[in-house]
Amino acid sequence: MAQDIIPCATPPVKSDWLKAYQKNPNAYAKAGDTTLYVPVTIHVLGTDEGVGYFSVPQILESLCQLNEDFSESNMQFFIEGEFNYINNSAWFNHSTIATGYEMMISNNIPNTINSYIVGNAAGAAGYNLPSANAVALLKSNTANGSHLWAHEIGHNLSIQHPFLGWEGNPYSYNSPTPTEVYYNYTEFQPVFYTDTIIIDTALVEYVARTNCYEAADGFCDTPPSYLATGWNCNSDASSIQLQKDPDNVDFRSDGRNFMSYAANACNAHFTPEQIAAMRANLFSEKPDYLYNQNPQNAAIADAPQLIAPTAGEEIPLNAIHLSWENTPNATRYYYEVNRLASFSPAFVVASGVVEDTSAEVEDLALNTTYYWRVMPFNEGNTCTFFSEGESFRTGEVVGVEQIEGVQTANIYPNLLSTGQSLYIELTTNQSLALQANLYNLKGQLIQPLFNTDIHGNFSTSIAMNGLSAGMYLIGFQSNGNIFYEKIIITK
Ligand SMILES: [Zn+2]
């Protein structure tokens, strides 16, 4: 599949806005060197069965790379809302722009850059679709140091390929270079329709820069390039392939530009004119995107210390609660439970993103060793790392009914709001000294509940006042043994 993927399916066309801007760039506000913060909504597509998601660590790494790629532009992106998981096989694996358009207009969040991470992006590594104002990214081409996201957001903020016009037109050194090239942008109008074929003309750019403001992308600091398929570069980031302009002047393309099709390893920057256009585009065409110029983006210096469970301790299968220490500047945590100590991505059995410093894990197997770890982040800074891994082993379910002498036990509700009463009803067939205490997940005593002798029927109700929301354990102690039941307090 990989060799058939085209690098980008974004329309090879300058928007009306870009044409107007390039006639008089100085007339547009750009706010100098002020950092601009731009929200992105991250849509993670999967199949109808919920398989195939781009993983959270990959999202975080890719967003970190995006912000690094835009740091010279003084533009930074932050996560708007939660990751939006969408289970839809047709959208996840879409082979046409028309299906991608439907996915985008059905899910876009206004005034953010909507980014859809999919398993097939209409046969391309990615594209920006003007009619839907959103970008699609092929998950296999997005992580591991890829600059694809920067490339597509460049398009979203108006800038074009330096080789504009050559898309779909193969270049040959052995043929005379034309002065004009033609391209089809039928599916990429500001309004989506496909019933009229639209062909436009682009002037071919000269090495001498005599027509650089009219030809190709309209920027004079992006030198000519005619390479519209993926290409590799020399050690100075220039193309291995030699080209010649219509005056027969030889040149090589500049692979540093994120908007070229050079391999990721060649890419390093946007040019000053590209940066100026993207900033002007935000102020002029998308000012509503600039609603939050103070997102949490402080760097995260440390991964959290894991509190429990640790060191392979055995935990009853019905009481597996992960807890870790608060990390300065983190507002969210990704936790992961894995079958292997190597944390191989293929062996993740449970994972999630939480704002709290604890998580409940269910549906694990009995008598099995698991490994877990946590990655802290915040909406504006995802350049982060995992904690050390810890392990635990799942054991038999234990509860008050395992106490010798207890015949029946009824503890309810186990999900209750603060102030509501918890009911405990027990039947025993022998005399029993029983003590019950409320603990938090760290095993710290919150309050004693009762300490009494029971024979036959016992029932009590306890008002759950003054507790913050979260999970708690009730420890029943008898003859030196302790058995736990969990309850959850909601607000
Ligand atoms: Zn592109």
Residues whose N, C-alpha, C, O or C-beta is under 5 A from the ligand:
A	BS01	ZN	C8 T10
